[in-house]
Amino acid sequence: MRLWDYRGLLWNLDGIICFCSVMSFTVIGLVFHYLLEPAAVQMVRKMSPKIVWGTCLTLSLKI
C-alpha cells in the first residue's frame, strides 16, 4: 500500500521522496533549530526551576 506518491513531482526517487518535500523539511528544520528552539530555551531559563520540574513531571505522567 502506498500512503503517498511523488512520481509526478520533480526529481523523485521511485515516488517515495522528491526534491520539494526534502526542501520543505529542510526549511522547517532550520526554522525550528535557529528560531523556535533558542526562544524556547530562553523562556525556560527565565522560569523558576520548580515550575520547570513540575511541568516536566506533569507532562511525563500524562503519557
C-alpha positions as CSV (number, residue, x, y, z in Angstrom):
1,M,0.0,0.0,0.0
2,R,1.3,3.5,-0.9
3,L,0.4,6.2,1.5
4,W,1.8,8.9,-0.8
5,D,3.1,9.1,-4.3
6,Y,5.6,11.6,-5.5
7,R,6.1,10.1,-9.0
8,G,4.7,13.1,-10.8
9,L,6.9,15.6,-9.0
10,L,10.4,17.0,-9.9
11,W,13.4,14.8,-9.1
12,N,11.5,12.0,-7.3
13,L,13.1,8.8,-6.2
14,D,10.8,5.9,-7.1
15,G,7.9,8.1,-6.0
16,I,9.0,7.8,-2.3
17,I,10.7,11.2,-1.9
18,C,11.0,14.3,-4.1
19,F,13.0,17.5,-4.1
20,C,10.1,19.6,-3.0
21,S,9.4,17.5,0.1
22,V,13.1,17.3,1.1
23,M,13.5,21.1,0.8
24,S,10.3,21.7,2.8
25,F,11.5,19.6,5.6
26,T,14.9,21.2,5.4
27,V,13.5,24.7,5.7
28,I,11.1,23.7,8.6
29,G,14.0,22.1,10.4
30,L,16.2,25.2,10.1
31,V,13.4,27.5,11.3
32,F,12.9,25.3,14.3
33,H,16.6,25.0,15.1
34,Y,17.6,28.6,14.7
35,L,14.4,30.5,15.7
36,L,12.0,28.4,17.8
37,E,14.4,26.3,19.9
38,P,16.5,29.3,21.1
39,A,13.3,31.2,22.0
40,A,12.0,28.2,24.0
41,V,15.4,27.8,25.8
42,Q,15.3,31.5,26.8
43,M,11.8,31.1,28.1
44,V,12.7,28.1,30.2
45,R,15.8,29.8,31.6
46,K,13.7,32.6,32.9
47,M,11.3,30.3,34.6
48,S,11.7,29.0,38.2
49,P,13.3,25.5,38.4
50,K,10.3,24.3,40.5
51,I,7.9,25.3,37.7
52,V,10.1,23.6,35.0
53,W,10.4,20.4,37.1
54,G,6.7,20.4,37.9
55,T,5.8,20.9,34.2
56,C,8.1,18.1,33.1
57,L,6.8,15.8,35.7
58,T,3.2,16.5,34.8
59,L,3.8,16.0,31.1
60,S,5.7,12.8,31.6
61,L,2.9,11.4,33.8
62,K,0.3,12.3,31.1
63,I,1.9,9.9,28.6
